[in-house]
Amino acid sequence: MAGSRASRLGAGVGPKHPQVVVLVGATGDLAQRKLLPGLYHLFSAGFIPDLRIVGVSLDDIGVEAFRERAHKAIDRFFTRQARDGEWAAFAERLDYVPLSAGAAALAEAVGRAEASLGQESQRLHYLSVPPAAALTVVRLLAEADLAAGSRIVMEKPFGTDLESAVALNERLHEVFSEDQIFRIDHFLGKEPAQNILAFRFANGLFEPIWNRTFIDHVQIDVPETLGLGTRAAFYEATGAYRDMVVTHLFQILGFMAMEPPTSLEPGPISEEKNKVFRSMLPLDPREVVRGQYAGYRDEPGVDPQSDTETFIALKCRIDNWRWAGVPFFLRTGKRMAEGQRIISIAFREPPKSMFPVNSGVGAQGPDHLTFDLADASKMSLSFYGKRPGPGMRLDKLSLQFNMKDTGLMGEVLEAYERLILDAMRGDHTLFTTAEGIERLWEVSTPLLEAPPPVRLYAPGSWGPKSIHQLVAPQAWRLPFEREWRNTDEQG
Ligand code: BG6
């Protein structure tokens, strides 16, 4: 039951007040796959024992039908061991109001939920709706008088360019102040993303070399094997750059490149991340490769002449004291050879090599530090070492860490769970700000105004051929020359 797990996991780290979640888009894809199973976990593990959820969507269904859909979603997408009785306890917390019922009905349902909690509660609106619908929902919340004192979680995309992002933020700020808004970027909720901060700032070893003197270049590489699924309409209008780079990859870059914050508080962390974005030079379209996988234009729902990129690779520069002259290479795409999420930091060559030419030194690229942002944090430090035997032959060796080896994987919160919990606690650390988003659109402007033509790539490949020129004289770290250590498979 909820209480027994509470003592193990959720006790003491949940929000101060009981929570009423207004989940708009409650029958949609994200709600089914992530949000309802996530809320279910947070409830049953005791993080939020006092919870009510008011589902809202365009579907004209009643509360029982909503509970049934939620049950099916949890059966299908809940990845942990469910316990007897937990579902019934959760189902009681679910209510539903169709959008067509209007503001008064919504206000009434939220009022009922709040009254049932019997003490001061906190309201969290979660907008899991397409961008075009977001402002309509915001106005509905205002009309229902549900905005004051509440928090609101917004899903990307936050605009499609600078102008639309500024307009969106202005309209949003008419109803909600910036400190009420939580713009979600689920990559920042991934355990390994937060581990970048721990790794950088809790250790004495690496931070002193985290700069242009020691680092040659950085790669943030997120190839996906996935195709479009049922998202053709969304994807056609969005493309890989807006879907992945402006949001997830740039946010990771922010963590990777920021200065040490004055404290581990939301304000100082956002400030340092925003300083990185301010130092970014506007993208140069000549340093961008846009790709489209062969066959994309034949997919249902895709324009036969579509110019949407399903792949993007680019060089990005951060023009500050720490990073001037160090290129950051970013790449992501659909239907690629492998699904990976890595950050790889390549160190500069030693100033002088005393090893014989044929020793193998440098033959397998520079020494690297690599973070894997897969669900279990993995890291590897690869370096040249001596091959046993006579003479001085060198091989690339590695030290590897896999979180699975710690036995702590059961404690990992899924990205959305972590972020929902943080929003409920009013913690903005892992969320993005209006200023940050607008700056990212600003540096994107040259690319959006003059995108290079899309080049075809074969599904199952690593992208168009020109990706190699982009990083020359270096090489992409992926595909790895050597796999991660095997323990990963056993975990
Ligand atoms: C989403 C994008 O935000 O992130 C998808 O819209 C992408 O296109 C997904 O596949 C990747 O997230 P994850 O957590 O599966 O790596």
Boltz pocket constraint, residues with backbone or C-beta under 6 A from the ligand:
constraints:
  - pocket:
      binder: B
      contacts: [[A, 186], [A, 224], [A, 226], [A, 243], [A, 244]]
      max_distance: 6.0
